[in-house]
């Protein structure tokens, strides 16, 4: 049984969802979007704040990014 409080790199990697699972989601978090496309979470946040990438927000917090919007943004950047 895995330790939910284990903060080692190996444990963190084991807890990550595979790309196929992430691609099946209708909406992703900033961290999921960054991990899926190999970007820094800061790059994703900055794109949202600049208005380049639509996202659901609650004040300053980015709640969710629709997969379709993320794919369109990556395509415009030449990344998909």
Secondary structure as UniProt FT lines:
FT   TURN            4..5
FT   HELIX           9..15
FT   HELIX           19..23
FT   STRAND          27..28
FT   HELIX           30..37
FT   HELIX           41..49
FT   TURN            50..51
FT   STRAND          56..58
FT   TURN            59..60
FT   STRAND          61..66
FT   HELIX           67..76
FT   TURN            77..78
//
